[in-house]
């Protein structure tokens, strides 16, 4: 199971990112544990300056803007998360 965190303030782009990640994981049959992180100190601890950002298994794979579904699909194909 992949540990996925969406980092962001809870804005529309952050919510869209959560929906895309959930949808792609479900379509691909990938089990994920999804956590939404809205605490700015925790977000900054990842070195992220732009949100939404996505962290998979402890690695930041995306920051700034809503990722395309095709991009998210690639994260779930790679054992390292992208």
mmCIF file of the N, C-alpha and C atoms, coordinates in Angstrom:
data_MODEL
# 
_entry.id   MODEL 
# 
loop_
_atom_site.group_PDB 
_atom_site.id 
_atom_site.type_symbol 
_atom_site.label_atom_id 
_atom_site.label_alt_id 
_atom_site.label_comp_id 
_atom_site.label_asym_id 
_atom_site.label_entity_id 
_atom_site.label_seq_id 
_atom_site.pdbx_PDB_ins_code 
_atom_site.Cartn_x 
_atom_site.Cartn_y 
_atom_site.Cartn_z 
_atom_site.occupancy 
_atom_site.B_iso_or_equiv 
_atom_site.pdbx_formal_charge 
_atom_site.auth_seq_id 
_atom_site.auth_comp_id 
_atom_site.auth_asym_id 
_atom_site.auth_atom_id 
_atom_site.pdbx_PDB_model_num 
ATOM 1   N N  . UNK A 1 1  ? 0.832   -1.181 0.000   1.00 0.00 ? 1  UNK A N  1 
ATOM 2   C CA . UNK A 1 1  ? 0.000   0.000  0.000   1.00 0.00 ? 1  UNK A CA 1 
ATOM 3   C C  . UNK A 1 1  ? 0.880   1.249  0.000   1.00 0.00 ? 1  UNK A C  1 
ATOM 4   N N  . UNK A 1 2  ? 0.562   2.168  -0.890  1.00 0.00 ? 2  UNK A N  1 
ATOM 5   C CA . UNK A 1 2  ? 1.330   3.407  -0.972  1.00 0.00 ? 2  UNK A CA 1 
ATOM 6   C C  . UNK A 1 2  ? 0.762   4.438  -0.001  1.00 0.00 ? 2  UNK A C  1 
ATOM 7   N N  . UNK A 1 3  ? 1.674   5.145  0.660   1.00 0.00 ? 3  UNK A N  1 
ATOM 8   C CA . UNK A 1 3  ? 1.299   6.230  1.561   1.00 0.00 ? 3  UNK A CA 1 
ATOM 9   C C  . UNK A 1 3  ? 1.322   7.515  0.739   1.00 0.00 ? 3  UNK A C  1 
ATOM 10  N N  . UNK A 1 4  ? 0.154   8.132  0.560   1.00 0.00 ? 4  UNK A N  1 
ATOM 11  C CA . UNK A 1 4  ? 0.040   9.327  -0.269  1.00 0.00 ? 4  UNK A CA 1 
ATOM 12  C C  . UNK A 1 4  ? -0.444  10.485 0.596   1.00 0.00 ? 4  UNK A C  1 
ATOM 13  N N  . UNK A 1 5  ? 0.248   11.614 0.476   1.00 0.00 ? 5  UNK A N  1 
ATOM 14  C CA . UNK A 1 5  ? -0.165  12.824 1.177   1.00 0.00 ? 5  UNK A CA 1 
ATOM 15  C C  . UNK A 1 5  ? -0.345  13.930 0.151   1.00 0.00 ? 5  UNK A C  1 
ATOM 16  N N  . UNK A 1 6  ? -1.468  14.638 0.272   1.00 0.00 ? 6  UNK A N  1 
ATOM 17  C CA . UNK A 1 6  ? -1.680  15.826 -0.536  1.00 0.00 ? 6  UNK A CA 1 
ATOM 18  C C  . UNK A 1 6  ? -1.495  17.011 0.398   1.00 0.00 ? 6  UNK A C  1 
ATOM 19  N N  . UNK A 1 7  ? -0.504  17.833 0.080   1.00 0.00 ? 7  UNK A N  1 
ATOM 20  C CA . UNK A 1 7  ? -0.178  18.981 0.906   1.00 0.00 ? 7  UNK A CA 1 
ATOM 21  C C  . UNK A 1 7  ? -0.833  20.226 0.313   1.00 0.00 ? 7  UNK A C  1 
ATOM 22  N N  . UNK A 1 8  ? -1.551  20.965 1.159   1.00 0.00 ? 8  UNK A N  1 
ATOM 23  C CA . UNK A 1 8  ? -2.165  22.198 0.679   1.00 0.00 ? 8  UNK A CA 1 
ATOM 24  C C  . UNK A 1 8  ? -3.124  22.775 1.689   1.00 0.00 ? 8  UNK A C  1 
ATOM 25  N N  . UNK A 1 9  ? -3.583  23.972 1.391   1.00 0.00 ? 9  UNK A N  1 
ATOM 26  C CA . UNK A 1 9  ? -4.414  24.724 2.324   1.00 0.00 ? 9  UNK A CA 1 
ATOM 27  C C  . UNK A 1 9  ? -5.868  24.283 2.344   1.00 0.00 ? 9  UNK A C  1 
ATOM 28  N N  . UNK A 1 10 ? -6.243  23.403 1.438   1.00 0.00 ? 10 UNK A N  1 
ATOM 29  C CA . UNK A 1 10 ? -7.643  23.000 1.347   1.00 0.00 ? 10 UNK A CA 1 
ATOM 30  C C  . UNK A 1 10 ? -8.380  23.764 0.263   1.00 0.00 ? 10 UNK A C  1 
ATOM 31  N N  . UNK A 1 11 ? -7.632  24.455 -0.598  1.00 0.00 ? 11 UNK A N  1 
ATOM 32  C CA . UNK A 1 11 ? -8.217  25.234 -1.690  1.00 0.00 ? 11 UNK A CA 1 
ATOM 33  C C  . UNK A 1 11 ? -8.824  24.301 -2.745  1.00 0.00 ? 11 UNK A C  1 
ATOM 34  N N  . UNK A 1 12 ? -9.462  24.887 -3.743  1.00 0.00 ? 12 UNK A N  1 
ATOM 35  C CA . UNK A 1 12 ? -10.092 24.100 -4.805  1.00 0.00 ? 12 UNK A CA 1 
ATOM 36  C C  . UNK A 1 12 ? -9.075  23.224 -5.532  1.00 0.00 ? 12 UNK A C  1 
ATOM 37  N N  . UNK A 1 13 ? -7.886  23.756 -5.805  1.00 0.00 ? 13 UNK A N  1 
ATOM 38  C CA . UNK A 1 13 ? -6.862  22.956 -6.488  1.00 0.00 ? 13 UNK A CA 1 
ATOM 39  C C  . UNK A 1 13 ? -6.430  21.776 -5.628  1.00 0.00 ? 13 UNK A C  1 
ATOM 40  N N  . UNK A 1 14 ? -6.350  21.980 -4.324  1.00 0.00 ? 14 UNK A N  1 
ATOM 41  C CA . UNK A 1 14 ? -5.972  20.886 -3.421  1.00 0.00 ? 14 UNK A CA 1 
ATOM 42  C C  . UNK A 1 14 ? -7.050  19.800 -3.419  1.00 0.00 ? 14 UNK A C  1 
ATOM 43  N N  . UNK A 1 15 ? -8.303  20.217 -3.366  1.00 0.00 ? 15 UNK A N  1 
ATOM 44  C CA . UNK A 1 15 ? -9.407  19.246 -3.386  1.00 0.00 ? 15 UNK A CA 1 
ATOM 45  C C  . UNK A 1 15 ? -9.437  18.492 -4.719  1.00 0.00 ? 15 UNK A C  1 
ATOM 46  N N  . UNK A 1 16 ? -9.183  19.204 -5.812  1.00 0.00 ? 16 UNK A N  1 
ATOM 47  C CA . UNK A 1 16 ? -9.139  18.549 -7.121  1.00 0.00 ? 16 UNK A CA 1 
ATOM 48  C C  . UNK A 1 16 ? -8.016  17.523 -7.182  1.00 0.00 ? 16 UNK A C  1 
ATOM 49  N N  . UNK A 1 17 ? -6.868  17.869 -6.603  1.00 0.00 ? 17 UNK A N  1 
ATOM 50  C CA . UNK A 1 17 ? -5.731  16.947 -6.583  1.00 0.00 ? 17 UNK A CA 1 
ATOM 51  C C  . UNK A 1 17 ? -6.088  15.683 -5.818  1.00 0.00 ? 17 UNK A C  1 
ATOM 52  N N  . UNK A 1 18 ? -6.747  15.827 -4.675  1.00 0.00 ? 18 UNK A N  1 
ATOM 53  C CA . UNK A 1 18 ? -7.179  14.667 -3.885  1.00 0.00 ? 18 UNK A CA 1 
ATOM 54  C C  . UNK A 1 18 ? -8.098  13.774 -4.721  1.00 0.00 ? 18 UNK A C  1 
ATOM 55  N N  . UNK A 1 19 ? -9.053  14.389 -5.408  1.00 0.00 ? 19 UNK A N  1 
ATOM 56  C CA . UNK A 1 19 ? -10.001 13.621 -6.218  1.00 0.00 ? 19 UNK A CA 1 
ATOM 57  C C  . UNK A 1 19 ? -9.297  12.872 -7.346  1.00 0.00 ? 19 UNK A C  1 
ATOM 58  N N  . UNK A 1 20 ? -8.348  13.535 -7.997  1.00 0.00 ? 20 UNK A N  1 
ATOM 59  C CA . UNK A 1 20 ? -7.624  12.890 -9.099  1.00 0.00 ? 20 UNK A CA 1 
ATOM 60  C C  . UNK A 1 20 ? -6.806  11.714 -8.584  1.00 0.00 ? 20 UNK A C  1 
ATOM 61  N N  . UNK A 1 21 ? -6.090  11.910 -7.475  1.00 0.00 ? 21 UNK A N  1 
ATOM 62  C CA . UNK A 1 21 ? -5.275  10.840 -6.911  1.00 0.00 ? 21 UNK A CA 1 
ATOM 63  C C  . UNK A 1 21 ? -6.151  9.645  -6.533  1.00 0.00 ? 21 UNK A C  1 
ATOM 64  N N  . UNK A 1 22 ? -7.268  9.915  -5.857  1.00 0.00 ? 22 UNK A N  1 
ATOM 65  C CA . UNK A 1 22 ? -8.178  8.825  -5.458  1.00 0.00 ? 22 UNK A CA 1 
ATOM 66  C C  . UNK A 1 22 ? -8.728  8.098  -6.681  1.00 0.00 ? 22 UNK A C  1 
ATOM 67  N N  . UNK A 1 23 ? -9.150  8.854  -7.674  1.00 0.00 ? 23 UNK A N  1 
ATOM 68  C CA . UNK A 1 23 ? -9.749  8.276  -8.869  1.00 0.00 ? 23 UNK A CA 1 
ATOM 69  C C  . UNK A 1 23 ? -8.761  7.406  -9.636  1.00 0.00 ? 23 UNK A C  1 
ATOM 70  N N  . UNK A 1 24 ? -7.559  7.909  -9.854  1.00 0.00 ? 24 UNK A N  1 
ATOM 71  C CA . UNK A 1 24 ? -6.554  7.156  -10.612 1.00 0.00 ? 24 UNK A CA 1 
ATOM 72  C C  . UNK A 1 24 ? -6.143  5.900  -9.850  1.00 0.00 ? 24 UNK A C  1 
ATOM 73  N N  . UNK A 1 25 ? -5.961  6.021  -8.551  1.00 0.00 ? 25 UNK A N  1 
ATOM 74  C CA . UNK A 1 25 ? -5.593  4.846  -7.746  1.00 0.00 ? 25 UNK A CA 1 
ATOM 75  C C  . UNK A 1 25 ? -6.678  3.778  -7.850  1.00 0.00 ? 25 UNK A C  1 
ATOM 76  N N  . UNK A 1 26 ? -7.929  4.194  -7.768  1.00 0.00 ? 26 UNK A N  1 
ATOM 77  C CA . UNK A 1 26 ? -9.035  3.240  -7.851  1.00 0.00 ? 26 UNK A CA 1 
ATOM 78  C C  . UNK A 1 26 ? -9.080  2.591  -9.238  1.00 0.00 ? 26 UNK A C  1 
ATOM 79  N N  . UNK A 1 27 ? -8.925  3.393  -10.295 1.00 0.00 ? 27 UNK A N  1 
ATOM 80  C CA . UNK A 1 27 ? -8.952  2.864  -11.659 1.00 0.00 ? 27 UNK A CA 1 
ATOM 81  C C  . UNK A 1 27 ? -7.843  1.844  -11.885 1.00 0.00 ? 27 UNK A C  1 
ATOM 82  N N  . UNK A 1 28 ? -6.694  2.060  -11.276 1.00 0.00 ? 28 UNK A N  1 
ATOM 83  C CA . UNK A 1 28 ? -5.536  1.188  -11.474 1.00 0.00 ? 28 UNK A CA 1 
ATOM 84  C C  . UNK A 1 28 ? -5.475  0.058  -10.454 1.00 0.00 ? 28 UNK A C  1 
ATOM 85  N N  . UNK A 1 29 ? -6.391  0.054  -9.506  1.00 0.00 ? 29 UNK A N  1 
ATOM 86  C CA . UNK A 1 29 ? -6.395  -0.996 -8.498  1.00 0.00 ? 29 UNK A CA 1 
ATOM 87  C C  . UNK A 1 29 ? -5.232  -0.887 -7.522  1.00 0.00 ? 29 UNK A C  1 
ATOM 88  N N  . UNK A 1 30 ? -4.766  0.338  -7.293  1.00 0.00 ? 30 UNK A N  1 
ATOM 89  C CA . UNK A 1 30 ? -3.647  0.577  -6.377  1.00 0.00 ? 30 UNK A CA 1 
ATOM 90  C C  . UNK A 1 30 ? -4.213  0.956  -5.010  1.00 0.00 ? 30 UNK A C  1 
ATOM 91  N N  . UNK A 1 31 ? -3.781  0.236  -3.989  1.00 0.00 ? 31 UNK A N  1 
ATOM 92  C CA . UNK A 1 31 ? -4.222  0.562  -2.635  1.00 0.00 ? 31 UNK A CA 1 
ATOM 93  C C  . UNK A 1 31 ? -3.383  1.717  -2.117  1.00 0.00 ? 31 UNK A C  1 
ATOM 94  N N  . UNK A 1 32 ? -4.083  2.750  -1.637  1.00 0.00 ? 32 UNK A N  1 
ATOM 95  C CA . UNK A 1 32 ? -3.373  3.893  -1.076  1.00 0.00 ? 32 UNK A CA 1 
ATOM 96  C C  . UNK A 1 32 ? -3.958  4.251  0.279   1.00 0.00 ? 32 UNK A C  1 
ATOM 97  N N  . UNK A 1 33 ? -3.109  4.839  1.106   1.00 0.00 ? 33 UNK A N  1 
ATOM 98  C CA . UNK A 1 33 ? -3.556  5.452  2.347   1.00 0.00 ? 33 UNK A CA 1 
ATOM 99  C C  . UNK A 1 33 ? -3.378  6.943  2.113   1.00 0.00 ? 33 UNK A C  1 
ATOM 100 N N  . UNK A 1 34 ? -4.489  7.650  1.923   1.00 0.00 ? 34 UNK A N  1 
ATOM 101 C CA . UNK A 1 34 ? -4.444  9.061  1.549   1.00 0.00 ? 34 UNK A CA 1 
ATOM 102 C C  . UNK A 1 34 ? -4.629  9.947  2.764   1.00 0.00 ? 34 UNK A C  1 
ATOM 103 N N  . UNK A 1 35 ? -3.733  10.912 2.902   1.00 0.00 ? 35 UNK A N  1 
ATOM 104 C CA . UNK A 1 35 ? -3.808  11.869 4.001   1.00 0.00 ? 35 UNK A CA 1 
ATOM 105 C C  . UNK A 1 35 ? -3.747  13.272 3.413   1.00 0.00 ? 35 UNK A C  1 
ATOM 106 N N  . UNK A 1 36 ? -4.631  14.145 3.892   1.00 0.00 ? 36 UNK A N  1 
ATOM 107 C CA . UNK A 1 36 ? -4.596  15.552 3.492   1.00 0.00 ? 36 UNK A CA 1 
ATOM 108 C C  . UNK A 1 36 ? -3.860  16.319 4.580   1.00 0.00 ? 36 UNK A C  1 
ATOM 109 N N  . UNK A 1 37 ? -2.819  17.033 4.201   1.00 0.00 ? 37 UNK A N  1 
ATOM 110 C CA . UNK A 1 37 ? -2.021  17.795 5.160   1.00 0.00 ? 37 UNK A CA 1 
ATOM 111 C C  . UNK A 1 37 ? -2.240  19.282 4.885   1.00 0.00 ? 37 UNK A C  1 
ATOM 112 N N  . UNK A 1 38 ? -2.852  19.972 5.854   1.00 0.00 ? 38 UNK A N  1 
ATOM 113 C CA . UNK A 1 38 ? -3.142  21.393 5.688   1.00 0.00 ? 38 UNK A CA 1 
ATOM 114 C C  . UNK A 1 38 ? -2.327  22.270 6.629   1.00 0.00 ? 38 UNK A C  1 
ATOM 115 N N  . UNK A 1 39 ? -1.575  21.665 7.541   1.00 0.00 ? 39 UNK A N  1 
ATOM 116 C CA . UNK A 1 39 ? -0.756  22.411 8.490   1.00 0.00 ? 39 UNK A CA 1 
ATOM 117 C C  . UNK A 1 39 ? 0.480   22.956 7.769   1.00 0.00 ? 39 UNK A C  1 
ATOM 118 N N  . UNK A 1 40 ? 0.615   24.275 7.732   1.00 0.00 ? 40 UNK A N  1 
ATOM 119 C CA . UNK A 1 40 ? 1.697   24.896 6.963   1.00 0.00 ? 40 UNK A CA 1 
ATOM 120 C C  . UNK A 1 40 ? 3.087   24.501 7.470   1.00 0.00 ? 40 UNK A C  1 
ATOM 121 N N  . UNK A 1 41 ? 3.247   24.302 8.755   1.00 0.00 ? 41 UNK A N  1 
ATOM 122 C CA . UNK A 1 41 ? 4.556   23.885 9.272   1.00 0.00 ? 41 UNK A CA 1 
ATOM 123 C C  . UNK A 1 41 ? 4.925   22.502 8.757   1.00 0.00 ? 41 UNK A C  1 
ATOM 124 N N  . UNK A 1 42 ? 3.933   21.599 8.707   1.00 0.00 ? 42 UNK A N  1 
ATOM 125 C CA . UNK A 1 42 ? 4.200   20.258 8.182   1.00 0.00 ? 42 UNK A CA 1 
ATOM 126 C C  . UNK A 1 42 ? 4.502   20.316 6.687   1.00 0.00 ? 42 UNK A C  1 
ATOM 127 N N  . UNK A 1 43 ? 3.794   21.177 5.965   1.00 0.00 ? 43 UNK A N  1 
ATOM 128 C CA . UNK A 1 43 ? 4.039   21.329 4.531   1.00 0.00 ? 43 UNK A CA 1 
ATOM 129 C C  . UNK A 1 43 ? 5.452   21.853 4.298   1.00 0.00 ? 43 UNK A C  1 
ATOM 130 N N  . UNK A 1 44 ? 5.840   22.869 5.060   1.00 0.00 ? 44 UNK A N  1 
ATOM 131 C CA . UNK A 1 44 ? 7.172   23.456 4.922   1.00 0.00 ? 44 UNK A CA 1 
ATOM 132 C C  . UNK A 1 44 ? 8.274   22.439 5.261   1.00 0.00 ? 44 UNK A C  1 
ATOM 133 N N  . UNK A 1 45 ? 7.965   21.502 6.158   1.00 0.00 ? 45 UNK A N  1 
ATOM 134 C CA . UNK A 1 45 ? 8.951   20.483 6.537   1.00 0.00 ? 45 UNK A CA 1 
ATOM 135 C C  . UNK A 1 45 ? 9.354   19.625 5.337   1.00 0.00 ? 45 UNK A C  1 
ATOM 136 N N  . UNK A 1 46 ? 8.492   19.546 4.330   1.00 0.00 ? 46 UNK A N  1 
ATOM 137 C CA . UNK A 1 46 ? 8.818   18.801 3.110   1.00 0.00 ? 46 UNK A CA 1 
ATOM 138 C C  . UNK A 1 46 ? 9.610   19.653 2.125   1.00 0.00 ? 46 UNK A C  1 
ATOM 139 N N  . UNK A 1 47 ? 9.817   20.934 2.449   1.00 0.00 ? 47 UNK A N  1 
ATOM 140 C CA . UNK A 1 47 ? 10.537  21.819 1.546   1.00 0.00 ? 47 UNK A CA 1 
ATOM 141 C C  . UNK A 1 47 ? 9.670   22.312 0.407   1.00 0.00 ? 47 UNK A C  1 
ATOM 142 N N  . UNK A 1 48 ? 8.360   22.194 0.569   1.00 0.00 ? 48 UNK A N  1 
ATOM 143 C CA . UNK A 1 48 ? 7.422   22.589 -0.478  1.00 0.00 ? 48 UNK A CA 1 
ATOM 144 C C  . UNK A 1 48 ? 7.061   24.063 -0.309  1.00 0.00 ? 48 UNK A C  1 
ATOM 145 N N  . UNK A 1 49 ? 7.213   24.806 -1.391  1.00 0.00 ? 49 UNK A N  1 
ATOM 146 C CA . UNK A 1 49 ? 6.879   26.228 -1.361  1.00 0.00 ? 49 UNK A CA 1 
ATOM 147 C C  . UNK A 1 49 ? 5.601   26.534 -2.143  1.00 0.00 ? 49 UNK A C  1 
ATOM 148 N N  . UNK A 1 50 ? 5.176   25.587 -2.990  1.00 0.00 ? 50 UNK A N  1 
ATOM 149 C CA . UNK A 1 50 ? 3.958   25.787 -3.789  1.00 0.00 ? 50 UNK A CA 1 
ATOM 150 C C  . UNK A 1 50 ? 3.044   24.591 -3.614  1.00 0.00 ? 50 UNK A C  1 
ATOM 151 N N  . UNK A 1 51 ? 1.766   24.872 -3.432  1.00 0.00 ? 51 UNK A N  1 
ATOM 152 C CA . UNK A 1 51 ? 0.790   23.803 -3.276  1.00 0.00 ? 51 UNK A CA 1 
ATOM 153 C C  . UNK A 1 51 ? -0.244  23.911 -4.388  1.00 0.00 ? 51 UNK A C  1 
ATOM 154 N N  . UNK A 1 52 ? -0.982  22.850 -4.636  1.00 0.00 ? 52 UNK A N  1 
ATOM 155 C CA . UNK A 1 52 ? -0.907  21.569 -3.948  1.00 0.00 ? 52 UNK A CA 1 
ATOM 156 C C  . UNK A 1 52 ? 0.369   20.813 -4.303  1.00 0.00 ? 52 UNK A C  1 
ATOM 157 N N  . UNK A 1 53 ? 0.758   19.980 -3.367  1.00 0.00 ? 53 UNK A N  1 
ATOM 158 C CA . UNK A 1 53 ? 1.906   19.105 -3.567  1.00 0.00 ? 53 UNK A CA 1 
ATOM 159 C C  . UNK A 1 53 ? 1.493   17.689 -3.205  1.00 0.00 ? 53 UNK A C  1 
ATOM 160 N N  . UNK A 1 54 ? 2.196   16.724 -3.771  1.00 0.00 ? 54 UNK A N  1 
ATOM 161 C CA . UNK A 1 54 ? 1.890   15.318 -3.513  1.00 0.00 ? 54 UNK A CA 1 
ATOM 162 C C  . UNK A 1 54 ? 3.164   14.623 -3.046  1.00 0.00 ? 54 UNK A C  1 
ATOM 163 N N  . UNK A 1 55 ? 3.022   13.856 -1.965  1.00 0.00 ? 55 UNK A N  1 
ATOM 164 C CA . UNK A 1 55 ? 4.123   13.079 -1.408  1.00 0.00 ? 55 UNK A CA 1 
ATOM 165 C C  . UNK A 1 55 ? 3.702   11.613 -1.454  1.00 0.00 ? 55 UNK A C  1 
ATOM 166 N N  . UNK A 1 56 ? 4.543   10.777 -2.046  1.00 0.00 ? 56 UNK A N  1 
ATOM 167 C CA . UNK A 1 56 ? 4.255   9.345  -2.098  1.00 0.00 ? 56 UNK A CA 1 
ATOM 168 C C  . UNK A 1 56 ? 5.398   8.611  -1.409  1.00 0.00 ? 56 UNK A C  1 
ATOM 169 N N  . UNK A 1 57 ? 5.032   7.839  -0.402  1.00 0.00 ? 57 UNK A N  1 
ATOM 170 C CA . UNK A 1 57 ? 6.016   7.065  0.376   1.00 0.00 ? 57 UNK A CA 1 
ATOM 171 C C  . UNK A 1 57 ? 7.183   7.943  0.824   1.00 0.00 ? 57 UNK A C  1 
ATOM 172 N N  . UNK A 1 58 ? 6.857   9.160  1.285   1.00 0.00 ? 58 UNK A N  1 
ATOM 173 C CA . UNK A 1 58 ? 7.857   10.060 1.847   1.00 0.00 ? 58 UNK A CA 1 
ATOM 174 C C  . UNK A 1 58 ? 8.610   10.913 0.848   1.00 0.00 ? 58 UNK A C  1 
ATOM 175 N N  . UNK A 1 59 ? 8.330   10.756 -0.441  1.00 0.00 ? 59 UNK A N  1 
ATOM 176 C CA . UNK A 1 59 ? 9.048   11.501 -1.478  1.00 0.00 ? 59 UNK A CA 1 
ATOM 177 C C  . UNK A 1 59 ? 8.106   12.490 -2.163  1.00 0.00 ? 59 UNK A C  1 
ATOM 178 N N  . UNK A 1 60 ? 8.515   13.759 -2.236  1.00 0.00 ? 60 UNK A N  1 
ATOM 179 C CA . UNK A 1 60 ? 7.718   14.764 -2.943  1.00 0.00 ? 60 UNK A CA 1 
ATOM 180 C C  . UNK A 1 60 ? 7.817   14.464 -4.437  1.00 0.00 ? 60 UNK A C  1 
ATOM 181 N N  . UNK A 1 61 ? 6.664   14.193 -5.059  1.00 0.00 ? 61 UNK A N  1 
ATOM 182 C CA . UNK A 1 61 ? 6.648   13.873 -6.482  1.00 0.00 ? 61 UNK A CA 1 
ATOM 183 C C  . UNK A 1 61 ? 6.038   14.983 -7.320  1.00 0.00 ? 61 UNK A C  1 
ATOM 184 N N  . UNK A 1 62 ? 5.408   15.968 -6.652  1.00 0.00 ? 62 UNK A N  1 
ATOM 185 C CA . UNK A 1 62 ? 4.747   17.046 -7.384  1.00 0.00 ? 62 UNK A CA 1 
ATOM 186 C C  . UNK A 1 62 ? 4.556   18.233 -6.462  1.00 0.00 ? 62 UNK A C  1 
ATOM 187 N N  . UNK A 1 63 ? 4.717   19.443 -7.006  1.00 0.00 ? 63 UNK A N  1 
ATOM 188 C CA . UNK A 1 63 ? 4.420   20.654 -6.249  1.00 0.00 ? 63 UNK A CA 1 
ATOM 189 C C  . UNK A 1 63 ? 3.996   21.757 -7.207  1.00 0.00 ? 63 UNK A C  1 
ATOM 190 N N  . UNK A 1 64 ? 2.946   22.469 -6.826  1.00 0.00 ? 64 UNK A N  1 
ATOM 191 C CA . UNK A 1 64 ? 2.490   23.611 -7.594  1.00 0.00 ? 64 UNK A CA 1 
ATOM 192 C C  . UNK A 1 64 ? 1.549   23.250 -8.720  1.00 0.00 ? 64 UNK A C  1 
ATOM 193 N N  . UNK A 1 65 ? 0.257   23.353 -8.468  1.00 0.00 ? 65 UNK A N  1 
ATOM 194 C CA . UNK A 1 65 ? -0.736  23.083 -9.504  1.00 0.00 ? 65 UNK A CA 1 
ATOM 195 C C  . UNK A 1 65 ? -1.317  21.685 -9.412  1.00 0.00 ? 65 UNK A C  1 
ATOM 196 N N  . UNK A 1 66 ? -2.408  21.517 -10.135 1.00 0.00 ? 66 UNK A N  1 
ATOM 197 C CA . UNK A 1 66 ? -3.110  20.235 -10.147 1.00 0.00 ? 66 UNK A CA 1 
ATOM 198 C C  . UNK A 1 66 ? -2.424  19.311 -11.154 1.00 0.00 ? 66 UNK A C  1 
ATOM 199 N N  . UNK A 1 67 ? -2.006  18.121 -10.709 1.00 0.00 ? 67 UNK A N  1 
ATOM 200 C CA . UNK A 1 67 ? -1.353  17.197 -11.649 1.00 0.00 ? 67 UNK A CA 1 
ATOM 201 C C  . UNK A 1 67 ? -2.370  16.578 -12.612 1.00 0.00 ? 67 UNK A C  1 
ATOM 202 N N  . UNK A 1 68 ? -1.920  16.307 -13.815 1.00 0.00 ? 68 UNK A N  1 
ATOM 203 C CA . UNK A 1 68 ? -2.770  15.640 -14.807 1.00 0.00 ? 68 UNK A CA 1 
ATOM 204 C C  . UNK A 1 68 ? -2.970  14.184 -14.400 1.00 0.00 ? 68 UNK A C  1 
ATOM 205 N N  . UNK A 1 69 ? -4.142  13.619 -14.691 1.00 0.00 ? 69 UNK A N  1 
ATOM 206 C CA . UNK A 1 69 ? -4.371  12.206 -14.369 1.00 0.00 ? 69 UNK A CA 1 
ATOM 207 C C  . UNK A 1 69 ? -3.311  11.278 -14.944 1.00 0.00 ? 69 UNK A C  1 
ATOM 208 N N  . UNK A 1 70 ? -2.805  11.571 -16.146 1.00 0.00 ? 70 UNK A N  1 
ATOM 209 C CA . UNK A 1 70 ? -1.769  10.725 -16.748 1.00 0.00 ? 70 UNK A CA 1 
ATOM 210 C C  . UNK A 1 70 ? -0.489  10.770 -15.920 1.00 0.00 ? 70 UNK A C  1 
ATOM 211 N N  . UNK A 1 71 ? -0.194  11.926 -15.341 1.00 0.00 ? 71 UNK A N  1 
ATOM 212 C CA . UNK A 1 71 ? 0.991   12.061 -14.490 1.00 0.00 ? 71 UNK A CA 1 
ATOM 213 C C  . UNK A 1 71 ? 0.811   11.237 -13.224 1.00 0.00 ? 71 UNK A C  1 
ATOM 214 N N  . UNK A 1 72 ? -0.362  11.321 -12.635 1.00 0.00 ? 72 UNK A N  1 
ATOM 215 C CA . UNK A 1 72 ? -0.652  10.558 -11.418 1.00 0.00 ? 72 UNK A CA 1 
ATOM 216 C C  . UNK A 1 72 ? -0.541  9.066  -11.705 1.00 0.00 ? 72 UNK A C  1 
ATOM 217 N N  . UNK A 1 73 ? -1.033  8.642  -12.842 1.00 0.00 ? 73 UNK A N  1 
ATOM 218 C CA . UNK A 1 73 ? -0.953  7.223  -13.222 1.00 0.00 ? 73 UNK A CA 1 
ATOM 219 C C  . UNK A 1 73 ? 0.498   6.760  -13.265 1.00 0.00 ? 73 UNK A C  1 
ATOM 220 N N  . UNK A 1 74 ? 1.401   7.604  -13.747 1.00 0.00 ? 74 UNK A N  1 
ATOM 221 C CA . UNK A 1 74 ? 2.820   7.240  -13.810 1.00 0.00 ? 74 UNK A CA 1 
ATOM 222 C C  . UNK A 1 74 ? 3.388   7.035  -12.406 1.00 0.00 ? 74 UNK A C  1 
ATOM 223 N N  . UNK A 1 75 ? 2.952   7.827  -11.446 1.00 0.00 ? 75 UNK A N  1 
ATOM 224 C CA . UNK A 1 75 ? 3.436   7.662  -10.074 1.00 0.00 ? 75 UNK A CA 1 
ATOM 225 C C  . UNK A 1 75 ? 3.104   6.274  -9.546  1.00 0.00 ? 75 UNK A C  1 
ATOM 226 N N  . UNK A 1 76 ? 1.951   5.760  -9.923  1.00 0.00 ? 76 UNK A N  1 
ATOM 227 C CA . UNK A 1 76 ? 1.519   4.470  -9.406  1.00 0.00 ? 76 UNK A CA 1 
ATOM 228 C C  . UNK A 1 76 ? 2.106   3.299  -10.195 1.00 0.00 ? 76 UNK A C  1 
ATOM 229 N N  . UNK A 1 77 ? 2.735   3.564  -11.328 1.00 0.00 ? 77 UNK A N  1 
ATOM 230 C CA . UNK A 1 77 ? 3.398   2.507  -12.091 1.00 0.00 ? 77 UNK A CA 1 
ATOM 231 C C  . UNK A 1 77 ? 4.809   2.275  -11.585 1.00 0.00 ? 77 UNK A C  1 
ATOM 232 N N  . UNK A 1 78 ? 5.445   3.322  -11.088 1.00 0.00 ? 78 UNK A N  1 
ATOM 233 C CA . UNK A 1 78 ? 6.834   3.230  -10.650 1.00 0.00 ? 78 UNK A CA 1 
ATOM 234 C C  . UNK A 1 78 ? 6.909   2.777  -9.205  1.00 0.00 ? 78 UNK A C  1 
ATOM 235 N N  . UNK A 1 79 ? 7.775   1.806  -8.879  1.00 0.00 ? 79 UNK A N  1 
ATOM 236 C CA . UNK A 1 79 ? 7.896   1.353  -7.497  1.00 0.00 ? 79 UNK A CA 1 
ATOM 237 C C  . UNK A 1 79 ? 8.376   2.457  -6.562  1.00 0.00 ? 79 UNK A C  1 
ATOM 238 N N  . UNK A 1 80 ? 9.105   3.450  -7.107  1.00 0.00 ? 80 UNK A N  1 
ATOM 239 C CA . UNK A 1 80 ? 9.619   4.543  -6.273  1.00 0.00 ? 80 UNK A CA 1 
ATOM 240 C C  . UNK A 1 80 ? 8.618   5.668  -6.154  1.00 0.00 ? 80 UNK A C  1 
ATOM 241 N N  . UNK A 1 81 ? 7.477   5.576  -6.825  1.00 0.00 ? 81 UNK A N  1 
ATOM 242 C CA . UNK A 1 81 ? 6.473   6.608  -6.727  1.00 0.00 ? 81 UNK A CA 1 
ATOM 243 C C  . UNK A 1 81 ? 6.681   7.739  -7.703  1.00 0.00 ? 81 UNK A C  1 
ATOM 244 N N  . UNK A 1 82 ? 7.587   7.611  -8.652  1.00 0.00 ? 82 UNK A N  1 
ATOM 245 C CA . UNK A 1 82 ? 7.747   8.625  -9.673  1.00 0.00 ? 82 UNK A CA 1 
ATOM 246 C C  . UNK A 1 82 ? 9.107   9.101  -9.735  1.00 0.00 ? 82 UNK A C  1 
# 
